[in-house]
Amino acid sequence: MWGLPYLFIRVAVEHIAPGPLVFLRTGLGALVLVPVAVSKGQLRPVLARWQWLLLFAVVEVIVPWLLLSDAERHLNSSLAGLLVAAVPLIGALIARFSRHGDRVSPTQLLGLLVGIGGVACLVGLDFGGLRVSALLEMGVVAIAYAVGPVILARTLSDLPSLGVIAAALSVSAIVYLPFAIVQPPDLSRASTITSVVVLGLVCTAAAFLLFFELIATIGPTRSTVITYVNPAVALALGVAVLNEPVTTGMIVGFPLILAGSVLGARGSRPPAQPEPFGESVGDQPAVTRT
């Protein structure tokens, strides 16, 4: 699921500008989740902590989703997915230098370094055909994706997951509404409509709910290891569906990224977490403190 967005973003930005695309994606997700959150009484507690919610929305959605969409106008979807694999290393560095960061074992750190070595090979061997501005945008995306879970775990983890997601998507949609008004999205093609629907329902609403539960289970640092699995999906879809080329950098870097994924996910489980403070989402517990 987390490897799907790169393909559908690449298809959508052929006919929709990045700003309106982010509005459609967040707006559709909010349209589905907000009524459920309101009916369960899970939105009001989140609004009381609006400052942290706004910060989380900016770091996790508003900034990176715009930059990712813009970068994919110049990068293949498979390459974008591979570059996001830098997220776990950044998360590990944050944990290492944070007083309250969850611990990273030597084996996990080795895995993160091996994985980032694969990213370095990926970029270095293919650098001649890459646009620097797009690479810089992807760098900011990776940093934001690493910081977002930390903000969530430290400031919003005791709140209902569904309420946090619904509120964050609503704020993001409001921010990007002017973009959609100025540049109305072209939804005349079936492929574009399909991409928007999948991005909004599967890659946003459903994926966020699962990601919050993942953070509650294994902590914010280890949860970012999913970005080592993303490249497998992004690369396979990019080559199979969009006929994107398999480059030397991918051949050398991709195995290292997979090896880093295995090592990065190893190690002892984190300390037992406290019981959830927030209400549950269906049969799933709310995100716990980490």
C-alpha positions as a Markdown table, in Angstrom:
| # | Residue | x | y | z |
|---|---|---|---|---|
| 1 | Met | 0.0 | 0.0 | 0.0 |
| 2 | Trp | 2.8 | 2.5 | 0.9 |
| 3 | Gly | 4.6 | 1.7 | -2.4 |
| 4 | Leu | 1.6 | 2.5 | -4.5 |
| 5 | Pro | 1.5 | 6.4 | -4.3 |
| 6 | Tyr | 4.6 | 6.9 | -6.6 |
| 7 | Leu | 3.0 | 5.2 | -9.5 |
| 8 | Phe | -0.3 | 7.0 | -9.2 |
| 9 | Ile | 1.3 | 10.4 | -8.5 |
| 10 | Arg | 3.4 | 10.0 | -11.6 |
| 11 | Val | 0.2 | 9.3 | -13.7 |
| 12 | Ala | -1.8 | 12.1 | -12.1 |
| 13 | Val | 0.8 | 14.9 | -12.5 |
| 14 | Glu | 0.8 | 14.4 | -16.2 |
| 15 | His | -2.5 | 16.3 | -16.2 |
| 16 | Ile | -2.9 | 17.8 | -12.7 |
| 17 | Ala | -0.6 | 20.4 | -11.1 |
| 18 | Pro | 1.0 | 19.3 | -7.7 |
| 19 | Gly | -1.1 | 21.7 | -5.6 |
| 20 | Pro | -4.5 | 20.7 | -6.9 |
| 21 | Leu | -3.4 | 17.1 | -6.7 |
| 22 | Val | -2.6 | 17.4 | -3.0 |
| 23 | Phe | -6.0 | 19.0 | -2.5 |
| 24 | Leu | -7.8 | 16.2 | -4.2 |
| 25 | Arg | -5.9 | 13.6 | -2.3 |
| 26 | Thr | -6.3 | 15.1 | 1.1 |
| 27 | Gly | -9.9 | 16.3 | 0.5 |
| 28 | Leu | -11.0 | 12.9 | -0.6 |
| 29 | Gly | -9.4 | 11.3 | 2.5 |
| 30 | Ala | -11.0 | 13.9 | 4.8 |
| 31 | Leu | -14.4 | 13.5 | 3.1 |
| 32 | Val | -14.4 | 9.8 | 4.1 |
| 33 | Leu | -12.8 | 10.0 | 7.5 |
| 34 | Val | -14.2 | 13.2 | 9.1 |
| 35 | Pro | -17.9 | 12.0 | 9.3 |
| 36 | Val | -16.8 | 8.8 | 10.9 |
| 37 | Ala | -14.5 | 10.7 | 13.4 |
| 38 | Val | -17.3 | 13.1 | 14.3 |
| 39 | Ser | -19.8 | 10.2 | 14.8 |
| 40 | Lys | -17.4 | 8.5 | 17.2 |
| 41 | Gly | -16.7 | 11.8 | 19.1 |
| 42 | Gln | -13.0 | 11.5 | 18.2 |
| 43 | Leu | -12.5 | 14.9 | 16.5 |
| 44 | Arg | -13.2 | 17.3 | 19.4 |
| 45 | Pro | -10.3 | 16.1 | 21.6 |
| 46 | Val | -7.8 | 16.6 | 18.7 |
| 47 | Leu | -8.9 | 20.1 | 18.1 |
| 48 | Ala | -8.0 | 21.1 | 21.7 |
| 49 | Arg | -4.4 | 20.4 | 20.7 |
| 50 | Trp | -4.5 | 22.3 | 17.4 |
| 51 | Gln | -1.0 | 23.7 | 17.6 |
| 52 | Trp | 0.7 | 20.3 | 17.5 |
| 53 | Leu | -1.9 | 19.0 | 15.0 |
| 54 | Leu | -1.0 | 21.9 | 12.7 |
| 55 | Leu | 2.7 | 21.2 | 13.0 |
| 56 | Phe | 2.2 | 17.5 | 12.3 |
| 57 | Ala | 0.0 | 18.3 | 9.2 |
| 58 | Val | 2.7 | 20.7 | 7.9 |
| 59 | Val | 5.6 | 18.2 | 8.4 |
| 60 | Glu | 3.8 | 15.0 | 7.4 |
| 61 | Val | 1.5 | 16.1 | 4.6 |
| 62 | Ile | 1.4 | 19.8 | 3.5 |
| 63 | Val | 5.1 | 20.2 | 2.7 |
| 64 | Pro | 6.2 | 16.7 | 1.6 |
| 65 | Trp | 3.2 | 15.8 | -0.5 |
| 66 | Leu | 3.6 | 19.0 | -2.6 |
| 67 | Leu | 7.3 | 18.5 | -3.1 |
| 68 | Leu | 6.9 | 14.8 | -3.9 |
| 69 | Ser | 4.3 | 15.5 | -6.5 |
| 70 | Asp | 6.4 | 18.3 | -8.0 |
| 71 | Ala | 9.5 | 16.1 | -8.0 |
| 72 | Glu | 7.7 | 13.3 | -9.9 |
| 73 | Arg | 7.1 | 15.6 | -12.8 |
| 74 | His | 10.9 | 15.2 | -13.4 |
| 75 | Leu | 11.7 | 11.8 | -11.8 |
| 76 | Asn | 10.4 | 8.3 | -12.6 |
| 77 | Ser | 8.0 | 6.9 | -10.0 |
| 78 | Ser | 10.4 | 4.0 | -9.3 |
| 79 | Leu | 13.3 | 6.3 | -8.6 |
| 80 | Ala | 11.1 | 8.5 | -6.3 |
| 81 | Gly | 10.1 | 5.4 | -4.3 |
| 82 | Leu | 13.8 | 4.4 | -4.0 |
| 83 | Leu | 14.9 | 7.8 | -2.8 |
| 84 | Val | 12.4 | 7.8 | 0.0 |
| 85 | Ala | 14.3 | 4.8 | 1.4 |
| 86 | Ala | 16.6 | 7.4 | 3.1 |
| 87 | Val | 13.9 | 8.0 | 5.7 |
| 88 | Pro | 14.9 | 5.3 | 8.2 |
| 89 | Leu | 18.5 | 6.6 | 8.4 |
| 90 | Ile | 17.2 | 10.1 | 9.2 |
| 91 | Gly | 14.9 | 8.6 | 11.8 |
| 92 | Ala | 17.7 | 6.7 | 13.4 |
| 93 | Leu | 19.9 | 9.8 | 13.6 |
| 94 | Ile | 17.0 | 11.7 | 15.2 |
| 95 | Ala | 16.6 | 8.8 | 17.7 |
| 96 | Arg | 20.4 | 8.8 | 18.4 |
| 97 | Phe | 20.5 | 12.5 | 19.2 |
| 98 | Ser | 17.2 | 12.8 | 21.0 |
| 99 | Arg | 17.0 | 12.4 | 24.7 |
| 100 | His | 13.7 | 10.6 | 24.5 |
| 101 | Gly | 14.3 | 8.8 | 21.2 |
| 102 | Asp | 13.6 | 5.1 | 21.0 |
| 103 | Arg | 16.7 | 3.0 | 21.1 |
| 104 | Val | 18.4 | 1.8 | 17.9 |
| 105 | Ser | 20.5 | -1.3 | 18.2 |
| 106 | Pro | 23.9 | -1.7 | 16.5 |
| 107 | Thr | 22.4 | -4.2 | 14.1 |
| 108 | Gln | 19.6 | -1.9 | 13.2 |
| 109 | Leu | 22.0 | 1.0 | 12.7 |
| 110 | Leu | 24.1 | -1.2 | 10.4 |
| 111 | Gly | 21.1 | -2.0 | 8.4 |
| 112 | Leu | 20.1 | 1.7 | 8.1 |
| 113 | Leu | 23.7 | 2.5 | 6.9 |
| 114 | Val | 23.6 | -0.3 | 4.4 |
| 115 | Gly | 20.3 | 0.9 | 3.1 |
| 116 | Ile | 21.4 | 4.5 | 2.8 |
| 117 | Gly | 24.5 | 3.2 | 1.0 |
| 118 | Gly | 22.2 | 1.7 | -1.5 |
| 119 | Val | 20.5 | 5.0 | -1.9 |
| 120 | Ala | 23.9 | 6.7 | -2.5 |
| 121 | Cys | 24.7 | 4.1 | -5.2 |
| 122 | Leu | 21.3 | 4.7 | -6.7 |
| 123 | Val | 21.8 | 8.5 | -7.0 |
| 124 | Gly | 25.5 | 8.5 | -7.7 |
| 125 | Leu | 25.5 | 6.0 | -10.5 |
| 126 | Asp | 22.5 | 7.6 | -12.2 |
| 127 | Phe | 23.3 | 11.3 | -11.4 |
| 128 | Gly | 24.0 | 12.3 | -14.9 |
| 129 | Gly | 20.3 | 12.0 | -16.0 |
| 130 | Leu | 18.8 | 13.5 | -12.8 |
| 131 | Arg | 17.5 | 17.0 | -12.1 |
| 132 | Val | 19.2 | 18.5 | -9.0 |
| 133 | Ser | 16.1 | 20.4 | -8.0 |
| 134 | Ala | 14.0 | 17.3 | -8.0 |
| 135 | Leu | 16.6 | 15.5 | -5.9 |
| 136 | Leu | 16.6 | 18.3 | -3.4 |
| 137 | Glu | 12.8 | 18.1 | -3.1 |
| 138 | Met | 13.1 | 14.4 | -2.4 |
| 139 | Gly | 15.7 | 15.2 | 0.3 |
| 140 | Val | 13.2 | 17.5 | 2.1 |
| 141 | Val | 10.5 | 14.8 | 1.7 |
| 142 | Ala | 12.7 | 12.2 | 3.3 |
| 143 | Ile | 13.5 | 14.5 | 6.3 |
| 144 | Ala | 9.8 | 15.4 | 6.7 |
| 145 | Tyr | 8.7 | 11.8 | 6.6 |
| 146 | Ala | 11.3 | 11.0 | 9.3 |
| 147 | Val | 10.3 | 13.9 | 11.6 |
| 148 | Gly | 6.5 | 13.4 | 11.2 |
| 149 | Pro | 6.2 | 10.1 | 13.2 |
| 150 | Val | 8.4 | 11.6 | 16.0 |
| 151 | Ile | 6.0 | 14.6 | 16.3 |
| 152 | Leu | 3.1 | 12.2 | 16.3 |
| 153 | Ala | 4.5 | 9.9 | 18.9 |
| 154 | Arg | 5.6 | 12.7 | 21.3 |
| 155 | Thr | 2.6 | 15.0 | 21.1 |
| 156 | Leu | -0.5 | 13.3 | 19.7 |
| 157 | Ser | -0.1 | 9.7 | 20.5 |
| 158 | Asp | -2.6 | 9.8 | 23.4 |
| 159 | Leu | -5.4 | 11.1 | 21.1 |
| 160 | Pro | -7.8 | 9.0 | 19.0 |
| 161 | Ser | -6.0 | 8.0 | 15.8 |
| 162 | Leu | -9.0 | 8.5 | 13.5 |
| 163 | Gly | -9.5 | 12.0 | 14.9 |
| 164 | Val | -5.9 | 13.0 | 14.3 |
| 165 | Ile | -5.9 | 11.7 | 10.8 |
| 166 | Ala | -9.2 | 13.3 | 9.8 |
| 167 | Ala | -8.2 | 16.6 | 11.3 |
| 168 | Ala | -4.7 | 16.6 | 9.7 |
| 169 | Leu | -6.2 | 15.8 | 6.2 |
| 170 | Ser | -8.9 | 18.5 | 6.7 |
| 171 | Val | -6.3 | 21.2 | 7.5 |
| 172 | Ser | -4.2 | 20.1 | 4.5 |
| 173 | Ala | -7.1 | 20.2 | 2.2 |
| 174 | Ile | -8.0 | 23.7 | 3.3 |
| 175 | Val | -4.5 | 24.9 | 2.7 |
| 176 | Tyr | -4.5 | 23.6 | -0.9 |
| 177 | Leu | -8.0 | 24.6 | -1.8 |
| 178 | Pro | -6.8 | 27.9 | -3.3 |
| 179 | Phe | -4.5 | 25.9 | -5.6 |
| 180 | Ala | -7.4 | 23.9 | -6.9 |
| 181 | Ile | -9.4 | 27.1 | -7.5 |
| 182 | Val | -6.7 | 28.8 | -9.4 |
| 183 | Gln | -5.7 | 25.7 | -11.4 |
| 184 | Pro | -8.8 | 23.5 | -11.6 |
| 185 | Pro | -7.7 | 19.9 | -12.0 |
| 186 | Asp | -8.4 | 18.2 | -15.3 |
| 187 | Leu | -10.4 | 15.0 | -14.5 |
| 188 | Ser | -11.5 | 14.2 | -18.0 |
| 189 | Arg | -9.3 | 11.1 | -18.2 |
| 190 | Ala | -10.2 | 7.8 | -16.6 |
| 191 | Ser | -6.5 | 7.1 | -15.6 |
| 192 | Thr | -6.4 | 10.5 | -13.8 |
| 193 | Ile | -9.6 | 9.8 | -11.9 |
| 194 | Thr | -8.5 | 6.4 | -10.9 |
| 195 | Ser | -5.2 | 7.7 | -9.7 |
| 196 | Val | -6.9 | 10.4 | -7.5 |
| 197 | Val | -9.3 | 7.9 | -6.0 |
| 198 | Val | -6.6 | 5.4 | -5.2 |
| 199 | Leu | -4.4 | 8.1 | -3.7 |
| 200 | Gly | -7.2 | 9.5 | -1.6 |
| 201 | Leu | -8.8 | 6.3 | -0.3 |
| 202 | Val | -6.1 | 3.7 | -0.3 |
| 203 | Cys | -2.8 | 5.6 | -0.1 |
| 204 | Thr | -4.1 | 8.3 | 2.3 |
| 205 | Ala | -7.1 | 7.3 | 4.4 |
| 206 | Ala | -6.4 | 3.6 | 4.8 |
| 207 | Ala | -2.6 | 3.9 | 4.8 |
| 208 | Phe | -2.6 | 6.6 | 7.6 |
| 209 | Leu | -4.8 | 4.4 | 9.8 |
| 210 | Leu | -2.4 | 1.5 | 9.4 |
| 211 | Phe | 0.7 | 3.6 | 9.9 |
| 212 | Phe | -0.6 | 5.0 | 13.2 |
| 213 | Glu | -1.1 | 1.4 | 14.5 |
| 214 | Leu | 2.4 | 0.5 | 13.3 |
| 215 | Ile | 3.9 | 3.4 | 15.3 |
| 216 | Ala | 1.9 | 2.3 | 18.3 |
| 217 | Thr | 3.3 | -1.2 | 18.0 |
| 218 | Ile | 7.0 | -0.8 | 17.2 |
| 219 | Gly | 7.7 | 2.9 | 17.8 |
| 220 | Pro | 8.4 | 5.9 | 15.4 |
| 221 | Thr | 11.9 | 5.0 | 14.4 |
| 222 | Arg | 11.4 | 1.3 | 13.5 |
| 223 | Ser | 8.1 | 2.2 | 11.8 |
| 224 | Thr | 10.0 | 4.1 | 9.1 |
| 225 | Val | 11.6 | 0.9 | 7.9 |
| 226 | Ile | 8.5 | 0.4 | 5.8 |
| 227 | Thr | 10.2 | 2.9 | 3.4 |
| 228 | Tyr | 12.7 | 0.1 | 2.7 |
| 229 | Val | 9.8 | -2.1 | 1.4 |
| 230 | Asn | 8.3 | 0.7 | -0.7 |
| 231 | Pro | 11.0 | 0.6 | -3.3 |
| 232 | Ala | 10.2 | -3.0 | -4.2 |
| 233 | Val | 6.6 | -2.0 | -5.0 |
| 234 | Ala | 7.5 | 1.3 | -6.6 |
| 235 | Leu | 10.2 | -0.3 | -8.8 |
| 236 | Ala | 8.1 | -3.2 | -9.9 |
| 237 | Leu | 5.1 | -1.0 | -10.8 |
| 238 | Gly | 7.2 | 1.6 | -12.5 |
| 239 | Val | 8.8 | -0.9 | -14.8 |
| 240 | Ala | 5.8 | -3.2 | -15.4 |
| 241 | Val | 3.1 | -0.5 | -15.7 |
| 242 | Leu | 4.9 | 2.6 | -17.0 |
| 243 | Asn | 7.8 | 0.9 | -18.8 |
| 244 | Glu | 10.3 | 2.9 | -16.8 |
| 245 | Pro | 14.0 | 1.8 | -17.4 |
| 246 | Val | 16.0 | -0.3 | -14.9 |
| 247 | Thr | 19.3 | 1.6 | -14.5 |
| 248 | Thr | 22.7 | 0.6 | -13.2 |
| 249 | Gly | 22.1 | 2.6 | -10.0 |
| 250 | Met | 18.9 | 0.5 | -9.4 |
| 251 | Ile | 20.7 | -2.8 | -10.0 |
| 252 | Val | 23.5 | -1.9 | -7.6 |
| 253 | Gly | 21.5 | 0.1 | -5.0 |
| 254 | Phe | 18.3 | -1.9 | -4.8 |
| 255 | Pro | 19.8 | -5.1 | -3.3 |
| 256 | Leu | 21.6 | -2.9 | -0.7 |
| 257 | Ile | 18.3 | -1.3 | 0.2 |
| 258 | Leu | 16.6 | -4.7 | 0.6 |
| 259 | Ala | 19.5 | -5.9 | 2.8 |
| 260 | Gly | 19.2 | -2.7 | 4.9 |
| 261 | Ser | 15.5 | -3.5 | 5.3 |
| 262 | Val | 16.2 | -6.9 | 6.8 |
| 263 | Leu | 18.9 | -5.7 | 9.2 |
| 264 | Gly | 17.1 | -2.5 | 10.1 |
| 265 | Ala | 14.0 | -4.5 | 11.2 |
| 266 | Arg | 16.0 | -6.8 | 13.4 |
| 267 | Gly | 16.8 | -6.4 | 17.0 |
| 268 | Ser | 14.9 | -6.7 | 20.3 |
| 269 | Arg | 11.4 | -5.4 | 20.5 |
| 270 | Pro | 11.0 | -2.0 | 22.1 |
| 271 | Pro | 10.0 | -1.7 | 25.7 |
| 272 | Ala | 6.4 | -2.5 | 26.5 |
| 273 | Gln | 4.1 | 0.5 | 25.8 |
| 274 | Pro | 1.6 | 1.9 | 28.2 |
| 275 | Glu | -2.1 | 1.2 | 27.6 |
| 276 | Pro | -3.7 | 3.6 | 25.1 |
| 277 | Phe | -5.0 | 6.8 | 26.5 |
| 278 | Gly | -7.3 | 7.6 | 23.6 |
| 279 | Glu | -10.4 | 5.9 | 22.4 |
| 280 | Ser | -10.2 | 3.0 | 20.0 |
| 281 | Val | -10.7 | 3.1 | 16.2 |
| 282 | Gly | -13.2 | 0.3 | 15.6 |
| 283 | Asp | -11.6 | -2.8 | 17.0 |
| 284 | Gln | -8.1 | -1.3 | 16.9 |
| 285 | Pro | -6.5 | 0.4 | 19.9 |
| 286 | Ala | -5.6 | 4.1 | 19.6 |
| 287 | Val | -2.0 | 5.1 | 19.2 |
| 288 | Thr | -0.1 | 4.6 | 22.4 |
| 289 | Arg | 2.7 | 6.8 | 23.9 |
| 290 | Thr | 6.2 | 5.8 | 22.8 |
